[in-house]
Amino acid sequence: MAKVNPAEFAREVRREVGKVTWPTRKETAVTTAMVFVMVVVAALFFLVVDQVLALAVRLVLGLGG
């Protein structure tokens, strides 16, 4: 691998950062909202699955119901 001096490295980094397409404030807000919605959906799903499995275990082991 070729050695690159620190100044050339810094120039290349600045050039690459200039190529990045940064999201707008609206895109960031929508993406954040979607993440929160998916977290709630996943939490509800796992809550239901946990309750169903707990009921099944209680029925199988005869611990009440």
PDB file of N, CA, C and O in Angstrom:
ATOM      1  N   MET A   1       0.852  -1.175   0.000  1.00  0.00           N
ATOM      2  CA  MET A   1       0.000   0.000   0.000  1.00  0.00           C
ATOM      3  C   MET A   1       0.897   1.237   0.000  1.00  0.00           C
ATOM      4  O   MET A   1       1.861   1.318   0.762  1.00  0.00           O
ATOM      5  N   ALA A   2       0.575   2.176  -0.845  1.00  0.00           N
ATOM      6  CA  ALA A   2       1.382   3.388  -0.966  1.00  0.00           C
ATOM      7  C   ALA A   2       1.160   4.292   0.240  1.00  0.00           C
ATOM      8  O   ALA A   2       0.046   4.415   0.748  1.00  0.00           O
ATOM      9  N   LYS A   3       2.245   4.922   0.686  1.00  0.00           N
ATOM     10  CA  LYS A   3       2.125   5.859   1.806  1.00  0.00           C
ATOM     11  C   LYS A   3       1.669   7.215   1.288  1.00  0.00           C
ATOM     12  O   LYS A   3       2.132   7.686   0.249  1.00  0.00           O
ATOM     13  N   VAL A   4       0.765   7.828   2.019  1.00  0.00           N
ATOM     14  CA  VAL A   4       0.259   9.146   1.651  1.00  0.00           C
ATOM     15  C   VAL A   4       0.558  10.087   2.806  1.00  0.00           C
ATOM     16  O   VAL A   4       0.337   9.755   3.971  1.00  0.00           O
ATOM     17  N   ASN A   5       1.066  11.271   2.464  1.00  0.00           N
ATOM     18  CA  ASN A   5       1.381  12.202   3.553  1.00  0.00           C
ATOM     19  C   ASN A   5       0.092  12.780   4.136  1.00  0.00           C
ATOM     20  O   ASN A   5      -0.948  12.774   3.477  1.00  0.00           O
ATOM     21  N   PRO A   6       0.162  13.276   5.369  1.00  0.00           N
ATOM     22  CA  PRO A   6      -1.053  13.767   6.053  1.00  0.00           C
ATOM     23  C   PRO A   6      -1.790  14.875   5.299  1.00  0.00           C
ATOM     24  O   PRO A   6      -3.020  14.915   5.326  1.00  0.00           O
ATOM     25  N   ALA A   7      -1.071  15.767   4.634  1.00  0.00           N
ATOM     26  CA  ALA A   7      -1.723  16.857   3.910  1.00  0.00           C
ATOM     27  C   ALA A   7      -2.541  16.309   2.747  1.00  0.00           C
ATOM     28  O   ALA A   7      -3.669  16.749   2.523  1.00  0.00           O
ATOM     29  N   GLU A   8      -1.985  15.357   2.009  1.00  0.00           N
ATOM     30  CA  GLU A   8      -2.708  14.749   0.885  1.00  0.00           C
ATOM     31  C   GLU A   8      -3.919  13.968   1.395  1.00  0.00           C
ATOM     32  O   GLU A   8      -4.983  13.992   0.778  1.00  0.00           O
ATOM     33  N   PHE A   9      -3.754  13.282   2.512  1.00  0.00           N
ATOM     34  CA  PHE A   9      -4.866  12.551   3.113  1.00  0.00           C
ATOM     35  C   PHE A   9      -6.006  13.503   3.462  1.00  0.00           C
ATOM     36  O   PHE A   9      -7.168  13.216   3.175  1.00  0.00           O
ATOM     37  N   ALA A  10      -5.676  14.637   4.081  1.00  0.00           N
ATOM     38  CA  ALA A  10      -6.687  15.621   4.464  1.00  0.00           C
ATOM     39  C   ALA A  10      -7.415  16.160   3.231  1.00  0.00           C
ATOM     40  O   ALA A  10      -8.634  16.333   3.254  1.00  0.00           O
ATOM     41  N   ARG A  11      -6.669  16.425   2.158  1.00  0.00           N
ATOM     42  CA  ARG A  11      -7.302  16.909   0.920  1.00  0.00           C
ATOM     43  C   ARG A  11      -8.266  15.864   0.355  1.00  0.00           C
ATOM     44  O   ARG A  11      -9.361  16.204  -0.094  1.00  0.00           O
ATOM     45  N   GLU A  12      -7.859  14.600   0.378  1.00  0.00           N
ATOM     46  CA  GLU A  12      -8.724  13.539  -0.136  1.00  0.00           C
ATOM     47  C   GLU A  12      -9.989  13.383   0.722  1.00  0.00           C
ATOM     48  O   GLU A  12     -11.082  13.146   0.207  1.00  0.00           O
ATOM     49  N   VAL A  13      -9.811  13.521   2.026  1.00  0.00           N
ATOM     50  CA  VAL A  13     -10.971  13.427   2.917  1.00  0.00           C
ATOM     51  C   VAL A  13     -11.952  14.558   2.623  1.00  0.00           C
ATOM     52  O   VAL A  13     -13.155  14.318   2.523  1.00  0.00           O
ATOM     53  N   ARG A  14     -11.459  15.775   2.485  1.00  0.00           N
ATOM     54  CA  ARG A  14     -12.333  16.920   2.190  1.00  0.00           C
ATOM     55  C   ARG A  14     -13.042  16.729   0.852  1.00  0.00           C
ATOM     56  O   ARG A  14     -14.213  17.082   0.715  1.00  0.00           O
ATOM     57  N   ARG A  15     -12.341  16.174  -0.132  1.00  0.00           N
ATOM     58  CA  ARG A  15     -12.931  15.926  -1.446  1.00  0.00           C
ATOM     59  C   ARG A  15     -14.057  14.882  -1.339  1.00  0.00           C
ATOM     60  O   ARG A  15     -15.117  15.049  -1.943  1.00  0.00           O
ATOM     61  N   GLU A  16     -13.827  13.822  -0.581  1.00  0.00           N
ATOM     62  CA  GLU A  16     -14.841  12.783  -0.419  1.00  0.00           C
ATOM     63  C   GLU A  16     -16.048  13.293   0.365  1.00  0.00           C
ATOM     64  O   GLU A  16     -17.183  12.960   0.026  1.00  0.00           O
ATOM     65  N   VAL A  17     -15.822  14.090   1.401  1.00  0.00           N
ATOM     66  CA  VAL A  17     -16.929  14.654   2.175  1.00  0.00           C
ATOM     67  C   VAL A  17     -17.787  15.546   1.285  1.00  0.00           C
ATOM     68  O   VAL A  17     -19.002  15.623   1.462  1.00  0.00           O
ATOM     69  N   GLY A  18     -17.157  16.215   0.336  1.00  0.00           N
ATOM     70  CA  GLY A  18     -17.905  17.057  -0.592  1.00  0.00           C
ATOM     71  C   GLY A  18     -18.838  16.260  -1.493  1.00  0.00           C
ATOM     72  O   GLY A  18     -19.805  16.812  -2.018  1.00  0.00           O
ATOM     73  N   LYS A  19     -18.566  14.972  -1.679  1.00  0.00           N
ATOM     74  CA  LYS A  19     -19.406  14.119  -2.525  1.00  0.00           C
ATOM     75  C   LYS A  19     -20.616  13.565  -1.787  1.00  0.00           C
ATOM     76  O   LYS A  19     -21.531  13.030  -2.413  1.00  0.00           O
ATOM     77  N   VAL A  20     -20.631  13.686  -0.465  1.00  0.00           N
ATOM     78  CA  VAL A  20     -21.716  13.126   0.329  1.00  0.00           C
ATOM     79  C   VAL A  20     -22.998  13.907   0.093  1.00  0.00           C
ATOM     80  O   VAL A  20     -22.992  15.138   0.057  1.00  0.00           O
ATOM     81  N   THR A  21     -24.114  13.169  -0.067  1.00  0.00           N
ATOM     82  CA  THR A  21     -25.421  13.796  -0.183  1.00  0.00           C
ATOM     83  C   THR A  21     -26.069  13.745   1.190  1.00  0.00           C
ATOM     84  O   THR A  21     -26.482  12.679   1.646  1.00  0.00           O
ATOM     85  N   TRP A  22     -26.158  14.891   1.848  1.00  0.00           N
ATOM     86  CA  TRP A  22     -26.711  14.943   3.194  1.00  0.00           C
ATOM     87  C   TRP A  22     -28.222  15.057   3.136  1.00  0.00           C
ATOM     88  O   TRP A  22     -28.749  15.754   2.268  1.00  0.00           O
ATOM     89  N   PRO A  23     -28.940  14.387   4.045  1.00  0.00           N
ATOM     90  CA  PRO A  23     -30.406  14.466   4.036  1.00  0.00           C
ATOM     91  C   PRO A  23     -30.882  15.846   4.498  1.00  0.00           C
ATOM     92  O   PRO A  23     -30.206  16.541   5.256  1.00  0.00           O
ATOM     93  N   THR A  24     -32.062  16.212   4.015  1.00  0.00           N
ATOM     94  CA  THR A  24     -32.651  17.477   4.444  1.00  0.00           C
ATOM     95  C   THR A  24     -33.225  17.301   5.849  1.00  0.00           C
ATOM     96  O   THR A  24     -33.327  16.182   6.352  1.00  0.00           O
ATOM     97  N   ARG A  25     -33.598  18.412   6.475  1.00  0.00           N
ATOM     98  CA  ARG A  25     -34.198  18.356   7.811  1.00  0.00           C
ATOM     99  C   ARG A  25     -35.499  17.541   7.768  1.00  0.00           C
ATOM    100  O   ARG A  25     -35.780  16.761   8.678  1.00  0.00           O
ATOM    101  N   LYS A  26     -36.292  17.731   6.694  1.00  0.00           N
ATOM    102  CA  LYS A  26     -37.561  17.011   6.575  1.00  0.00           C
ATOM    103  C   LYS A  26     -37.315  15.508   6.422  1.00  0.00           C
ATOM    104  O   LYS A  26     -37.996  14.704   7.059  1.00  0.00           O
ATOM    105  N   GLU A  27     -36.351  15.123   5.588  1.00  0.00           N
ATOM    106  CA  GLU A  27     -36.035  13.700   5.412  1.00  0.00           C
ATOM    107  C   GLU A  27     -35.590  13.076   6.734  1.00  0.00           C
ATOM    108  O   GLU A  27     -35.970  11.948   7.049  1.00  0.00           O
ATOM    109  N   THR A  28     -34.796  13.798   7.494  1.00  0.00           N
ATOM    110  CA  THR A  28     -34.330  13.297   8.787  1.00  0.00           C
ATOM    111  C   THR A  28     -35.496  13.137   9.756  1.00  0.00           C
ATOM    112  O   THR A  28     -35.566  12.145  10.480  1.00  0.00           O
ATOM    113  N   ALA A  29     -36.402  14.095   9.775  1.00  0.00           N
ATOM    114  CA  ALA A  29     -37.562  14.027  10.672  1.00  0.00           C
ATOM    115  C   ALA A  29     -38.470  12.857  10.298  1.00  0.00           C
ATOM    116  O   ALA A  29     -38.937  12.136  11.179  1.00  0.00           O
ATOM    117  N   VAL A  30     -38.725  12.661   9.012  1.00  0.00           N
ATOM    118  CA  VAL A  30     -39.589  11.564   8.570  1.00  0.00           C
ATOM    119  C   VAL A  30     -38.945  10.222   8.903  1.00  0.00           C
ATOM    120  O   VAL A  30     -39.619   9.312   9.385  1.00  0.00           O
ATOM    121  N   THR A  31     -37.661  10.098   8.654  1.00  0.00           N
ATOM    122  CA  THR A  31     -36.964   8.847   8.954  1.00  0.00           C
ATOM    123  C   THR A  31     -36.980   8.562  10.449  1.00  0.00           C
ATOM    124  O   THR A  31     -37.190   7.421  10.860  1.00  0.00           O
ATOM    125  N   THR A  32     -36.762   9.583  11.264  1.00  0.00           N
ATOM    126  CA  THR A  32     -36.790   9.417  12.716  1.00  0.00           C
ATOM    127  C   THR A  32     -38.177   8.981  13.183  1.00  0.00           C
ATOM    128  O   THR A  32     -38.301   8.093  14.026  1.00  0.00           O
ATOM    129  N   ALA A  33     -39.207   9.599  12.640  1.00  0.00           N
ATOM    130  CA  ALA A  33     -40.578   9.228  13.008  1.00  0.00           C
ATOM    131  C   ALA A  33     -40.865   7.777  12.627  1.00  0.00           C
ATOM    132  O   ALA A  33     -41.495   7.047  13.393  1.00  0.00           O
ATOM    133  N   MET A  34     -40.412   7.363  11.460  1.00  0.00           N
ATOM    134  CA  MET A  34     -40.633   5.984  11.026  1.00  0.00           C
ATOM    135  C   MET A  34     -39.907   4.995  11.936  1.00  0.00           C
ATOM    136  O   MET A  34     -40.427   3.914  12.211  1.00  0.00           O
ATOM    137  N   VAL A  35     -38.727   5.350  12.399  1.00  0.00           N
ATOM    138  CA  VAL A  35     -38.000   4.482  13.327  1.00  0.00           C
ATOM    139  C   VAL A  35     -38.793   4.325  14.615  1.00  0.00           C
ATOM    140  O   VAL A  35     -38.932   3.211  15.119  1.00  0.00           O
ATOM    141  N   PHE A  36     -39.317   5.424  15.157  1.00  0.00           N
ATOM    142  CA  PHE A  36     -40.107   5.345  16.376  1.00  0.00           C
ATOM    143  C   PHE A  36     -41.372   4.511  16.170  1.00  0.00           C
ATOM    144  O   PHE A  36     -41.741   3.727  17.045  1.00  0.00           O
ATOM    145  N   VAL A  37     -42.036   4.667  15.036  1.00  0.00           N
ATOM    146  CA  VAL A  37     -43.232   3.875  14.740  1.00  0.00           C
ATOM    147  C   VAL A  37     -42.876   2.394  14.688  1.00  0.00           C
ATOM    148  O   VAL A  37     -43.594   1.568  15.252  1.00  0.00           O
ATOM    149  N   MET A  38     -41.786   2.049  14.023  1.00  0.00           N
ATOM    150  CA  MET A  38     -41.395   0.651  13.918  1.00  0.00           C
ATOM    151  C   MET A  38     -40.997   0.078  15.276  1.00  0.00           C
ATOM    152  O   MET A  38     -41.234  -1.102  15.536  1.00  0.00           O
ATOM    153  N   VAL A  39     -40.399   0.885  16.141  1.00  0.00           N
ATOM    154  CA  VAL A  39     -40.055   0.432  17.494  1.00  0.00           C
ATOM    155  C   VAL A  39     -41.328   0.097  18.266  1.00  0.00           C
ATOM    156  O   VAL A  39     -41.388  -0.924  18.950  1.00  0.00           O
ATOM    157  N   VAL A  40     -42.337   0.945  18.161  1.00  0.00           N
ATOM    158  CA  VAL A  40     -43.602   0.694  18.861  1.00  0.00           C
ATOM    159  C   VAL A  40     -44.268  -0.564  18.302  1.00  0.00           C
ATOM    160  O   VAL A  40     -44.765  -1.389  19.069  1.00  0.00           O
ATOM    161  N   VAL A  41     -44.284  -0.720  16.982  1.00  0.00           N
ATOM    162  CA  VAL A  41     -44.892  -1.901  16.364  1.00  0.00           C
ATOM    163  C   VAL A  41     -44.168  -3.168  16.822  1.00  0.00           C
ATOM    164  O   VAL A  41     -44.810  -4.158  17.173  1.00  0.00           O
ATOM    165  N   ALA A  42     -42.853  -3.139  16.818  1.00  0.00           N
ATOM    166  CA  ALA A  42     -42.090  -4.308  17.248  1.00  0.00           C
ATOM    167  C   ALA A  42     -42.332  -4.612  18.722  1.00  0.00           C
ATOM    168  O   ALA A  42     -42.466  -5.776  19.100  1.00  0.00           O
ATOM    169  N   ALA A  43     -42.388  -3.582  19.554  1.00  0.00           N
ATOM    170  CA  ALA A  43     -42.633  -3.791  20.983  1.00  0.00           C
ATOM    171  C   ALA A  43     -44.001  -4.423  21.213  1.00  0.00           C
ATOM    172  O   ALA A  43     -44.126  -5.341  22.024  1.00  0.00           O
ATOM    173  N   LEU A  44     -45.022  -3.949  20.516  1.00  0.00           N
ATOM    174  CA  LEU A  44     -46.362  -4.526  20.654  1.00  0.00           C
ATOM    175  C   LEU A  44     -46.391  -5.976  20.164  1.00  0.00           C
ATOM    176  O   LEU A  44     -47.012  -6.837  20.787  1.00  0.00           O
ATOM    177  N   PHE A  45     -45.722  -6.234  19.057  1.00  0.00           N
ATOM    178  CA  PHE A  45     -45.653  -7.594  18.529  1.00  0.00           C
ATOM    179  C   PHE A  45     -45.028  -8.537  19.555  1.00  0.00           C
ATOM    180  O   PHE A  45     -45.577  -9.601  19.838  1.00  0.00           O
ATOM    181  N   PHE A  46     -43.880  -8.145  20.112  1.00  0.00           N
ATOM    182  CA  PHE A  46     -43.212  -9.019  21.074  1.00  0.00           C
ATOM    183  C   PHE A  46     -43.994  -9.141  22.379  1.00  0.00           C
ATOM    184  O   PHE A  46     -43.926 -10.180  23.035  1.00  0.00           O
ATOM    185  N   LEU A  47     -44.724  -8.115  22.764  1.00  0.00           N
ATOM    186  CA  LEU A  47     -45.584  -8.207  23.936  1.00  0.00           C
ATOM    187  C   LEU A  47     -46.655  -9.271  23.728  1.00  0.00           C
ATOM    188  O   LEU A  47     -46.891 -10.103  24.604  1.00  0.00           O
ATOM    189  N   VAL A  48     -47.303  -9.240  22.566  1.00  0.00           N
ATOM    190  CA  VAL A  48     -48.348 -10.218  22.261  1.00  0.00           C
ATOM    191  C   VAL A  48     -47.767 -11.626  22.200  1.00  0.00           C
ATOM    192  O   VAL A  48     -48.335 -12.554  22.775  1.00  0.00           O
ATOM    193  N   VAL A  49     -46.650 -11.795  21.513  1.00  0.00           N
ATOM    194  CA  VAL A  49     -46.024 -13.119  21.411  1.00  0.00           C
ATOM    195  C   VAL A  49     -45.644 -13.625  22.795  1.00  0.00           C
ATOM    196  O   VAL A  49     -45.866 -14.797  23.098  1.00  0.00           O
ATOM    197  N   ASP A  50     -45.080 -12.775  23.635  1.00  0.00           N
ATOM    198  CA  ASP A  50     -44.683 -13.162  24.984  1.00  0.00           C
ATOM    199  C   ASP A  50     -45.890 -13.609  25.799  1.00  0.00           C
ATOM    200  O   ASP A  50     -45.824 -14.608  26.515  1.00  0.00           O
ATOM    201  N   GLN A  51     -46.990 -12.873  25.692  1.00  0.00           N
ATOM    202  CA  GLN A  51     -48.184 -13.231  26.448  1.00  0.00           C
ATOM    203  C   GLN A  51     -48.773 -14.562  25.972  1.00  0.00           C
ATOM    204  O   GLN A  51     -49.217 -15.369  26.789  1.00  0.00           O
ATOM    205  N   VAL A  52     -48.780 -14.790  24.674  1.00  0.00           N
ATOM    206  CA  VAL A  52     -49.292 -16.048  24.124  1.00  0.00           C
ATOM    207  C   VAL A  52     -48.419 -17.215  24.577  1.00  0.00           C
ATOM    208  O   VAL A  52     -48.933 -18.255  24.991  1.00  0.00           O
ATOM    209  N   LEU A  53     -47.106 -17.043  24.500  1.00  0.00           N
ATOM    210  CA  LEU A  53     -46.206 -18.121  24.937  1.00  0.00           C
ATOM    211  C   LEU A  53     -46.327 -18.370  26.437  1.00  0.00           C
ATOM    212  O   LEU A  53     -46.282 -19.522  26.869  1.00  0.00           O
ATOM    213  N   ALA A  54     -46.479 -17.327  27.234  1.00  0.00           N
ATOM    214  CA  ALA A  54     -46.639 -17.495  28.681  1.00  0.00           C
ATOM    215  C   ALA A  54     -47.926 -18.256  28.986  1.00  0.00           C
ATOM    216  O   ALA A  54     -47.941 -19.121  29.862  1.00  0.00           O
ATOM    217  N   LEU A  55     -48.993 -17.944  28.280  1.00  0.00           N
ATOM    218  CA  LEU A  55     -50.258 -18.656  28.462  1.00  0.00           C
ATOM    219  C   LEU A  55     -50.087 -20.129  28.093  1.00  0.00           C
ATOM    220  O   LEU A  55     -50.548 -21.011  28.817  1.00  0.00           O
ATOM    221  N   ALA A  56     -49.431 -20.389  26.981  1.00  0.00           N
ATOM    222  CA  ALA A  56     -49.210 -21.767  26.541  1.00  0.00           C
ATOM    223  C   ALA A  56     -48.403 -22.546  27.573  1.00  0.00           C
ATOM    224  O   ALA A  56     -48.725 -23.697  27.865  1.00  0.00           O
ATOM    225  N   VAL A  57     -47.372 -21.943  28.123  1.00  0.00           N
ATOM    226  CA  VAL A  57     -46.548 -22.613  29.132  1.00  0.00           C
ATOM    227  C   VAL A  57     -47.374 -22.886  30.382  1.00  0.00           C
ATOM    228  O   VAL A  57     -47.280 -23.969  30.960  1.00  0.00           O
ATOM    229  N   ARG A  58     -48.182 -21.917  30.805  1.00  0.00           N
ATOM    230  CA  ARG A  58     -49.027 -22.124  31.989  1.00  0.00           C
ATOM    231  C   ARG A  58     -50.014 -23.268  31.770  1.00  0.00           C
ATOM    232  O   ARG A  58     -50.243 -24.074  32.672  1.00  0.00           O
ATOM    233  N   LEU A  59     -50.599 -23.341  30.571  1.00  0.00           N
ATOM    234  CA  LEU A  59     -51.543 -24.430  30.272  1.00  0.00           C
ATOM    235  C   LEU A  59     -50.846 -25.782  30.241  1.00  0.00           C
ATOM    236  O   LEU A  59     -51.371 -26.759  30.774  1.00  0.00           O
ATOM    237  N   VAL A  60     -49.680 -25.850  29.630  1.00  0.00           N
ATOM    238  CA  VAL A  60     -48.947 -27.112  29.522  1.00  0.00           C
ATOM    239  C   VAL A  60     -48.497 -27.593  30.901  1.00  0.00           C
ATOM    240  O   VAL A  60     -48.594 -28.781  31.209  1.00  0.00           O
ATOM    241  N   LEU A  61     -48.014 -26.684  31.716  1.00  0.00           N
ATOM    242  CA  LEU A  61     -47.513 -27.070  33.028  1.00  0.00           C
ATOM    243  C   LEU A  61     -48.614 -27.130  34.095  1.00  0.00           C
ATOM    244  O   LEU A  61     -48.359 -27.535  35.229  1.00  0.00           O
ATOM    245  N   GLY A  62     -49.814 -26.733  33.738  1.00  0.00           N
ATOM    246  CA  GLY A  62     -50.937 -26.785  34.658  1.00  0.00           C
ATOM    247  C   GLY A  62     -50.789 -25.841  35.837  1.00  0.00           C
ATOM    248  O   GLY A  62     -51.146 -26.177  36.966  1.00  0.00           O
ATOM    249  N   LEU A  63     -50.259 -24.656  35.564  1.00  0.00           N
ATOM    250  CA  LEU A  63     -50.024 -23.686  36.641  1.00  0.00           C
ATOM    251  C   LEU A  63     -51.191 -22.735  36.822  1.00  0.00           C
ATOM    252  O   LEU A  63     -51.056 -21.735  37.528  1.00  0.00           O
ATOM    253  N   GLY A  64     -52.284 -23.001  36.233  1.00  0.00           N
ATOM    254  CA  GLY A  64     -53.438 -22.110  36.390  1.00  0.00           C
ATOM    255  C   GLY A  64     -53.896 -21.614  35.037  1.00  0.00           C
ATOM    256  O   GLY A  64     -53.508 -22.158  34.003  1.00  0.00           O
ATOM    257  N   GLY A  65     -54.697 -20.616  35.043  1.00  0.00           N
ATOM    258  CA  GLY A  65     -55.131 -20.109  33.759  1.00  0.00           C
ATOM    259  C   GLY A  65     -56.301 -19.198  33.838  1.00  0.00           C
ATOM    260  O   GLY A  65     -56.766 -18.699  32.813  1.00  0.00           O
TER     261      GLY A  65
END
